[in-house]
Every structure is written in structure tokens, then in C-alpha cells.
Amino acid sequence: MFALTSVPRVALRASAPAKQWAAASQSIRHASTLKEAVAEAIPKKQERLKALKAKHSNTSLGDIKLDNLLGGMRGLKVMLWEGSVLDAERGIAFHGKSIPDCEKELPSAKDLGLKGKEMLPESMLWLLLTGEVPTADQVRGLSAELASKGKLPSYVEKIIDSFPKTLHPMTQFAAATAALNHDSAFSAAYTKGIKKAEYWSPTFDDSIDLIAKLPAVAARIYYNVHGKGDGKQAIDPNLDLIGNFSNMLGYGDSVGMTDFLRLYIAIHGDHEGGNVSAHTSHLVGSALSDPFLSYSAALLGLAGPLHGLANQEVLVWFKGMQESIGQEASDQQIEKYLEDTLASGRVVPGYGHAVLRQPDPRFSALSRFYEQTPELRDQPLVKMVQQVSKIAPVVLGRSNKIKNPFPNVDAASGAGLTAYGMTEMNFYTVVFGVSRALGALPNLVMARALGLPIERPKSMSIEALEKSLK
Ligand SMILES: CC(C)(COP(=O)(O)OP(=O)(O)OC[C@H]1O[C@@H](n2cnc3c(N)ncnc32)[C@H](O)[C@@H]1OP(=O)(O)O)[C@@H](O)C(=O)NCCC(=O)NCCS
């Protein structure tokens, strides 16, 4: 457990009265190992930020053009996000580590003696929060902590059970996540007057609590809407987060599906801060809304078809294509179908990206999984995903407006789920939503540790623009 000598400097800096000190050190003494690691990482980050501010507060990071303002703020460097950085050519790096680096370095199911071989989302969470690669023992401890917190309060179960089956699973997911804020440690501490320097601690506790509970929320929705799983959301304390998730969904007997979910959830965790879900949680969290409310808002953004819902849209598009030209379609037929989609004014889901200008490394990671897994390799849908990924960039590349004709992660993700038996497309974005918390919530913890202010960019009217651009 945490020794008093290593009480986080963030608490020391707060010059808190003795009573609050005791409360802070008490909470640290019972903290998980991950919390200890975060407490150690925070003062170093605070110092680095302080040094940057002291030296560069007025240094320009670039101009703002009218194009940026009208173009969804693309390219504007306007937020701090520690977990990952997205490079247009190289793709995502989590604290500098690419997906192949993570696959090599992060503790996997195999390292923990579990069935399977893929990296564990718990390992990714540790990396995202601390910037460090955890040991297998540290990940095992984190898995056990998440398992101990995974059960839903009965009032949330009742709320989920009251939703009509016809309500989209993402709407249910966001509503149930918001309702979990009934027990928010941050809200309770804020009401009692917690000091600003200590905000990160209950934010961390809420974040871990929410990450632990998201699989049970998702599984209950899956059971209610699609009748799969046993509806009980029982949690095995000896299993990892996704081992339990897979069990709850009714796929626990499939090592392949469980391992696929581990990879899926690890690589969807974070994609820097500017995407709709990540930015939404950051924005809402900047008002000091608790992690449950902030992440609920993120889920509502993820539910949009240009963002997370694209993984559902891809399957709808594939189904339409199979109905129209059959399962064994030729390259020419697929090319024509792609051209017809574009000509009809619709987007080809799973292709393009606001930042990336190369194939998405997350797509490559899933493709690699498909190629290396005999039970998936020859599945018709998986084969079609691979086939389309070679033709679509050529067709989309002919358009002079589409900046990135390559596949993104959504082009591949649904095929694996379908092949393993999860054929219910309207649940796919929920699986994504279980994952995105791994990146969005650590950012809330860091934003509070670094004392970031409420977000408040300046908007302009057409009239104001006309005047200022005269
Ligand atoms: C992801 C996405 C929203 C990025 O949008 P963006 O940053 O505006 O992309 P671009 O700058 O390349 O867009 C320029 C134009 O090309 C179009 N375009 C981009 N990707 C396209 C696609 N896959 N199919 C058809 N048209 C596309 C845009 O709709 C836009 O058209 P418009 O000028 O008529 O509005 C866009 O590529 C898209 O809609 N893709 C399909 C949905 C998807 O897969 N989303 C998940 C992303 S991880």
C-alpha cells in the first residue's frame, strides 16, 4: 500500500489544512496501484507545464484562418491532451508508442495466464494514464480492482430494464452512464468543498468505477435488446475486464471472440483529443461535470454516423452491397457499387478521416488479426472487407474532394464481431463506447491535475467576420 512518504506532491502543493491532509492521505493509503502511479506522474507533468507556461505563454502555435473557423476547427492546436497524438501519416501513438509497439510491449492475456494472446485494455489504460508500460502484476491488480467494482447498482439495472427495446442501444448506454453519477465521488467531494489541487483524486476514483461498470451496462442493454447473455452480468474476480465482458455478452466460451474484443477495445481507446467523443468529454468535464456526465456526453457524440456509428453504417452498407451484387462479387462489381454510392451523394462509411492521410493503423491491426485467425480468414464478410479495402481507395481517390481515400478502423471492426456471432449491428457502437472511456477518462483526470480551465473558445457571427476581415 501507499507509504505516507510518497503522498503525491499534488496534495503537498495544495498547502491544505491538516484535516484535509489526513483525508487525502487516507484515500491514498487505500488507493490502487494505478492510482499510486498516477499520483507519481502528476507532479512531473505539473512541473513541465509550469515551465512551458513560464517560457512560452505568448509564443504562437499558428495562425487561425477563416477556413479553420468554417471547417470544424480542423488543424487548430487548441487543446491539451496527454494520452495520445495522431499523426496524419503515421497514425496514432499512445505516449509515443504505435499500435505494433503496444502489441509487443503491453502485458497481454497470455502474460497474465489467461486464454488468448492479445494486449489487455487494462494495460492500455495504465499506459494512457501514466505514460508507463505496466508489469503483468500491476495489470493483474488493476483487473482485480475493476472486477471488484463492476457490478451495477440495482437502480441503474432498473433504469436500463425500463427502456423500450426499440430505443437505440447508444441512447440507452448514454442515459445509464449519466445515471451512474448518483454515486459520483467527485460530485460528493465538490459539494463538500474539496480543494482544486485534489480534484484529480475523486475524478480518478469515478473514472475507474465507470470503466469497471461500462461492460455490465453494455451487456445488460445487449441482453434486453437482443436476448443474448444470461442477463445477470455476473463477474468473475479472476478474469480480466474483457474476459468478464465477453462472458456477460454470452461469448465467454469463444477464446477468439474474447481475444478479438481485447484487441478491439485496446486500440479504440484513444485517438487524441479533437475527435467528437474525446473532445465532448473534455469540454463537458471542463465545467467540472463529473466523469459519468462527461462520458455520457461523449457517448452521445460517439452515436453520430460520421463518428462511432460509422461501424454500424459500414455493416449496413456491406449488407446492401451483398443484397445488390451477391457475396462473391467481382472487383468490377464492387467498383461500380462504390461509384454508385458516391453518385447518390452518400458517404462510403469506413473510409476517409479528418486527420489521417494514410490507412488507419487500427484498420491494419484488425486486418492482421483476421489474417492470422483461421476461423475468420475465410468468412465471407471478412473477405469482402479485405477486397473492398483494396478497391475503395482507388475509387475514392478519383474524387478531388475526398482528402483521405483509405480505410479507417470502422471499415474492419464490424466484420470480426459479425463473424463471431454478434450480428446485431446496432450494438457495435456500444462496444466502441466501452473502449473510448480508456482515453477520455484519463484525460479528465489529467485536466484536473493540471488545473485546466473551463473551455470557452470565441465564436463569431457572419457580421463580425465581415467587419474584422474587411
Ligand atoms: C471521417 C469523415 C467525417 C471526415 O470528414 P472530413 O474531414 O470532412 O473529410 P474530407 O475533408 O476528406 O471531406 C471532404 C469531402 O469529401 C467527402 N468525403 C470524405 N470521406 C468520404 C467518404 N468516405 N465517402 C464519400 N465522401 C467522403 C466529405 O463528405 C466532404 O464532402 P463535402 O465537401 O461535399 O461536404 C469523412 O471522411 C466521412 O464521412 N467518412 C465516412 C464516415 C466514417 O467512416 N466515419 C468514421 C471516421 S473514423
The ligand as an SDF file (V2000), in Angstrom:
LIG
                    3D

 48 50  0  0  0  0  0  0  0  0999 V2000
  -14.4970   10.8240  -41.4050 C   0  0  0  0  0  0  0  0  0  0  0  0
  -15.0620   11.9930  -42.2100 C   0  0  0  0  0  0  0  0  0  0  0  0
  -16.3030   12.5330  -41.4700 C   0  0  0  0  0  0  0  0  0  0  0  0
  -14.0120   13.0880  -42.2770 C   0  0  0  0  0  0  0  0  0  0  0  0
  -14.6140   14.2050  -42.8660 O   0  0  0  0  0  0  0  0  0  0  0  0
  -13.7650   15.3860  -43.4560 P   0  0  0  0  0  0  0  0  0  0  0  0
  -12.6360   15.7310  -42.5550 O   0  0  0  0  0  0  0  0  0  0  0  0
  -14.7120   16.4800  -43.7770 O   0  0  0  0  0  0  0  0  0  0  0  0
  -13.1440   14.7230  -44.7620 O   0  0  0  0  0  0  0  0  0  0  0  0
  -12.6800   15.4370  -46.0920 P   0  0  0  0  0  0  0  0  0  0  0  0
  -12.0260   16.7470  -45.8110 O   0  0  0  0  0  0  0  0  0  0  0  0
  -11.9290   14.4320  -46.8670 O   0  0  0  0  0  0  0  0  0  0  0  0
  -14.0910   15.7340  -46.7820 O   0  0  0  0  0  0  0  0  0  0  0  0
  -14.1480   16.4640  -47.9960 C   0  0  0  0  0  0  0  0  0  0  0  0
  -15.3700   15.9950  -48.7470 C   0  0  0  0  0  0  0  0  0  0  0  0
  -15.2070   14.6070  -49.0700 O   0  0  0  0  0  0  0  0  0  0  0  0
  -16.3210   13.8810  -48.6110 C   0  0  0  0  0  0  0  0  0  0  0  0
  -15.9020   12.5910  -48.1060 N   0  0  0  0  0  0  0  0  0  0  0  0
  -14.9710   12.3150  -47.1840 C   0  0  0  0  0  0  0  0  0  0  0  0
  -14.9310   10.9970  -46.9280 N   0  0  0  0  0  0  0  0  0  0  0  0
  -15.8660   10.4360  -47.7220 C   0  0  0  0  0  0  0  0  0  0  0  0
  -16.3260    9.1090  -47.8840 C   0  0  0  0  0  0  0  0  0  0  0  0
  -15.8550    8.1080  -47.1660 N   0  0  0  0  0  0  0  0  0  0  0  0
  -17.2960    8.8900  -48.7890 N   0  0  0  0  0  0  0  0  0  0  0  0
  -17.8050    9.8950  -49.5180 C   0  0  0  0  0  0  0  0  0  0  0  0
  -17.4400   11.1700  -49.3690 N   0  0  0  0  0  0  0  0  0  0  0  0
  -16.4690   11.4370  -48.4780 C   0  0  0  0  0  0  0  0  0  0  0  0
  -16.8630   14.7050  -47.4530 C   0  0  0  0  0  0  0  0  0  0  0  0
  -18.2100   14.3680  -47.1600 O   0  0  0  0  0  0  0  0  0  0  0  0
  -16.6830   16.0980  -47.9690 C   0  0  0  0  0  0  0  0  0  0  0  0
  -17.7190   16.3570  -48.8980 O   0  0  0  0  0  0  0  0  0  0  0  0
  -18.4280   17.8110  -48.9850 P   0  0  0  0  0  0  0  0  0  0  0  0
  -17.3170   18.7660  -49.2850 O   0  0  0  0  0  0  0  0  0  0  0  0
  -19.4100   17.6580  -50.0790 O   0  0  0  0  0  0  0  0  0  0  0  0
  -19.0420   18.0620  -47.6470 O   0  0  0  0  0  0  0  0  0  0  0  0
  -15.4360   11.5530  -43.6430 C   0  0  0  0  0  0  0  0  0  0  0  0
  -14.2880   11.0030  -44.2620 O   0  0  0  0  0  0  0  0  0  0  0  0
  -16.5700   10.5620  -43.6710 C   0  0  0  0  0  0  0  0  0  0  0  0
  -17.7330   10.9590  -43.6480 O   0  0  0  0  0  0  0  0  0  0  0  0
  -16.2530    9.2280  -43.7390 N   0  0  0  0  0  0  0  0  0  0  0  0
  -17.2670    8.2070  -43.6660 C   0  0  0  0  0  0  0  0  0  0  0  0
  -17.7580    8.0290  -42.2390 C   0  0  0  0  0  0  0  0  0  0  0  0
  -16.7180    7.3460  -41.3790 C   0  0  0  0  0  0  0  0  0  0  0  0
  -16.1260    6.3430  -41.7650 O   0  0  0  0  0  0  0  0  0  0  0  0
  -16.5260    7.8840  -40.1670 N   0  0  0  0  0  0  0  0  0  0  0  0
  -15.6070    7.3030  -39.2030 C   0  0  0  0  0  0  0  0  0  0  0  0
  -14.3520    8.0600  -39.1030 C   0  0  0  0  0  0  0  0  0  0  0  0
  -13.1600    7.2490  -38.0550 S   0  0  0  0  0  0  0  0  0  0  0  0
  1  2  1  0
  2  3  1  0
  2  4  1  0
  2 36  1  0
  4  5  1  0
  5  6  1  0
  6  7  2  0
  6  8  1  0
  6  9  1  0
  9 10  1  0
 10 11  2  0
 10 12  1  0
 10 13  1  0
 13 14  1  0
 14 15  1  0
 15 16  1  0
 15 30  1  0
 16 17  1  0
 17 18  1  0
 17 28  1  0
 18 19  1  0
 18 27  1  0
 19 20  2  0
 20 21  1  0
 21 22  1  0
 21 27  2  0
 22 23  1  0
 22 24  2  0
 24 25  1  0
 25 26  2  0
 26 27  1  0
 28 29  1  0
 28 30  1  0
 30 31  1  0
 31 32  1  0
 32 33  2  0
 32 34  1  0
 32 35  1  0
 36 37  1  0
 36 38  1  0
 38 39  2  0
 38 40  1  0
 40 41  1  0
 41 42  1  0
 42 43  1  0
 43 44  2  0
 43 45  1  0
 45 46  1  0
 46 47  1  0
 47 48  1  0
M  END
$$$$
